[in-house]
Amino acid sequence: MSKNKTSNGISLTTLLLVVFIVLKLTNNIDWSWWWVTSPLWIPILIVFGVFFIIVSVIVLMLLSGKSIPEIKDKLPKIK
């Protein structure tokens, strides 16, 4: 038996986005549209931030004289 798990539900970020938009359009909150749409762009910024940190560490290791195989050996093994 294969266990295919698919999610048909609504995610937390989508739910927050819908709630914030409804509250903004009904004038219950007086937030900027930047904050209303924050459930969309904050997770994207977090992903880019982590990517930037990883790339920065690799570049610094290369600049310090480490070779690419040495850097690969220090990375955690993922199954």
Backbone torsions as a table, in degrees:
resi	resn	phi	psi	omega
1	MET	NA	127.6	176.1
2	SER	-91.8	141.9	-178.9
3	LYS	-106.1	83.7	175.2
4	ASN	-86.1	115.3	179.0
5	LYS	-105.1	116.2	175.2
6	THR	-118.8	143.0	-179.1
7	SER	-102.0	119.8	176.2
8	ASN	-103.0	1.0	-177.6
9	GLY	-84.7	-179.9	-179.5
10	ILE	-96.1	138.3	-178.9
11	SER	-80.0	165.0	-179.5
12	LEU	-63.1	-41.3	-179.5
13	THR	-66.4	-38.4	177.8
14	THR	-66.1	-42.1	178.6
15	LEU	-61.9	-45.4	178.3
16	LEU	-62.0	-41.6	179.5
17	LEU	-61.5	-45.5	179.7
18	VAL	-63.8	-43.8	179.8
19	VAL	-62.2	-45.5	-179.4
20	PHE	-63.8	-40.5	179.3
21	ILE	-65.0	-43.3	178.9
22	VAL	-62.8	-43.9	178.9
23	LEU	-63.7	-38.0	178.7
24	LYS	-68.1	-44.9	-177.2
25	LEU	-70.9	-24.0	176.9
26	THR	-93.8	8.7	177.8
27	ASN	60.3	30.4	174.8
28	ASN	-86.0	-21.5	174.2
29	ILE	-127.9	151.0	-178.7
30	ASP	-116.0	46.9	-178.3
31	TRP	-87.7	157.6	170.7
32	SER	-68.6	154.1	178.0
33	TRP	-64.3	-23.1	175.2
34	TRP	-60.1	-43.1	-179.3
35	TRP	-77.4	-29.4	177.4
36	VAL	-65.2	-39.0	-179.1
37	THR	-91.3	8.9	-178.1
38	SER	-59.4	-30.9	175.4
39	PRO	-61.8	-17.1	176.4
40	LEU	-85.3	-46.6	-170.0
41	TRP	-94.3	-21.7	179.1
42	ILE	-65.7	-45.0	176.3
43	PRO	-62.2	-34.1	178.3
44	ILE	-66.3	-41.6	177.4
45	LEU	-63.3	-37.2	178.8
46	ILE	-64.5	-44.0	178.9
47	VAL	-62.1	-45.9	178.5
48	PHE	-63.9	-37.0	178.5
49	GLY	-63.7	-44.6	178.2
50	VAL	-64.1	-43.5	178.0
51	PHE	-59.9	-43.9	179.5
52	PHE	-62.2	-41.5	179.3
53	ILE	-64.3	-44.1	-179.9
54	ILE	-63.3	-45.8	179.0
55	VAL	-63.4	-39.8	179.2
56	SER	-62.6	-42.4	179.4
57	VAL	-64.4	-42.2	179.5
58	ILE	-64.4	-43.3	179.2
59	VAL	-63.2	-42.6	178.5
60	LEU	-63.8	-37.9	177.7
61	MET	-66.8	-39.1	177.7
62	LEU	-66.1	-39.5	179.0
63	LEU	-69.2	-25.3	179.8
64	SER	-82.3	-0.1	174.8
65	GLY	104.1	2.7	178.8
66	LYS	-77.7	147.0	176.8
67	SER	-91.4	164.2	-179.0
68	ILE	-61.8	-42.3	176.9
69	PRO	-60.8	-35.6	177.3
70	GLU	-65.7	-38.1	179.3
71	ILE	-67.6	-42.4	179.4
72	LYS	-62.4	-35.5	179.5
73	ASP	-66.1	-28.8	-178.2
74	LYS	-84.3	-13.6	179.1
75	LEU	-73.0	145.1	177.6
76	PRO	-68.2	143.2	179.6
77	LYS	-79.8	129.0	179.6
78	ILE	-112.3	129.6	-179.4
79	LYS	-75.9	NA	NA
